[in-house]
Amino acid sequence: QVRLVESGGGLVQPGGSLRLSCAASGSIFRIFDMGWYRQAPGKQRELVSVISSEGSTNYADPVKGRFTISRDNAQNTVFLQMNSLTPEDTAVYYCNAEVRSDWRPLVNTYWGQGTQVTVSS
């Protein structure tokens, strides 16, 4: 099994910044894409950003130019630096990872429990 643990959420004023972290542990042979999703109250979960194991990144339009995703492959950790936050960024943020756990060519997707980000004055 693989466990993903997010940290770094909290309450921040509009225009502020937060840095989320997500550490993967457990039966890990290789991690492929790692990503961040968010779900606001009454809305569906949506992709925020994704990063490949080689470092290629992709961002949802609402966060382009404000959020930066990065990862530390040695530590099996993905980060999300969030700047210029607005109330519309308020949501529970989830990380996920595509993980190969052993020599078999089988990749599973795992999710963290989520961390609350609230942007409010």
Secondary structure, DSSP 4 states (H G I P E B T S, - for coil): -EEEEEE--EEE-TT--EEEEEEEEES-SEEEEEEEEEE-TTS--EEEEEE-TT--EEE-GGGTTTEEEEEEGGGTEEEEEE-S--GGG-EEEEEEEEEE-SSSS-EEEEE---EEEEE--
